[in-house]
Amino acid sequence: MEKITIIINDPPYGTEKAWNALRYAQALCLVQTEINIFLLADAIFCAKKGQITPAGYYNLENMLRELIDRGAKVKACGTCMKSRGMNTEELLEGVEIGKMLDLANWTRESQKVITF
């Protein structure tokens, strides 16, 4: 099975990059692809549990939860979390703390790496 790593840098709301990255990941699930998602910088907030969005508006926490349930691996940069005062208890279940070494290994093992 092909493996693709998706790197997200942008915040969950304010731009549509993170939303489009997760929509892309959902589509990849439909075509039997192994997916790794690494959250860098303000993208770590995509994995914050307890997000409340207006009715009819996309919710990235829910999208990540669905992807994790489908087998996607998700890691949030530990350094980025620390610098933003976010702790592990605030993370959605199934999201792991990641290091640059994890990202380096994922990119080496993947057939494609996509950055949003």
N, C-alpha and C positions, 0 to 999 in steps of 0.2 A: 504494500500500500504506500502511495506517495505521502511524504511528510512535508508540511508547509508550516513555517514559523511566521507569525504576524506580530510585528512590533508596533505598539501604539504609543504615541508621545503626547497627544493633545488631551485636554480635559474632556470629561464626559458630556458636558453641555457648554454651549457658546459657539461651538463649531460642529460640523457634522462628521468630522473625520473618524472619531471613535465609533459613532453609530454606523457609518459605512463600513468600517473594518469588521464590526461584529456581524453586519448583514452579509458581508463577503464570507466570513467564517461559517455562518449558517448555510450558505449555498454550498460551500466546500463539504459540509457534512452530508449533503444530499448526493454528492458524487464520490463517497467513500474515500475521504482524505483524512489522514491523521493530522490534527491541528494542535499547534503550540501557540499560545498568546502570551507575549511578554509586555507588561505595562510599565512604561517609563515616565518620569516627570509627573505632570499633573494627571496623566492617564491612570495613575494608581487609584484615583477617586472613582473610576468606573467600577471598581470592585468593592466600594463602600456599601455595606449593608444598610438597609433602612431608607433607601432613596424614595422620595415621594415626588412624583411628577404630576402635572395637570392631566386630567382625563383626556385620553386620545393622544397623549404625547409619549414618545418612546421612553422606555426605562432601561438603562444599560445594565442595571443590577439583574433584572429579569432575563435580559438577553444572555448575559454571562452565565447565569444559573442554568439556562437551557443548554448552552454549549457544554458546560461541565457535565451535565446529565447525559449528554451525547458522547462523552469521552474526551472532550478537549482538555488539554492541560493548560492551566493559567497560572502565571507567576507575576507578582508585583515586586518591583525593585525595592529591596530593603533600604538602600541608601536614600532613595527618593521618598520613601515613607517616613524615615527618620527625620529628614530635613523639613518635612511638612507636618510633623507632629502627629502622624497617624500611627496607630498601634495595631497589632495583629487581631485584637478583639473586635476591631471595626471592619475586618475583612469578611466578605461573603464566604460561607463555608465552601471548601474545595479550592480556594485560591491559596497558593503557597507563597512564602517570601522567597524572592529570587535574588541571585547575585549575578554579576557580569560573567562569571565563569559558567553559570547555567545558560545564559544567553549565548555565550561563545560555543558551548557544546551543542545547543539546539541548532544554531546556524550551520555548524559543521555537518550535522546529521541530516539536515533538511535538504530537499531537492530545490526548494524555492524559499526565499525570505522576502516578505512584503512589509513595507514600512508605511504607516499612516501617521 
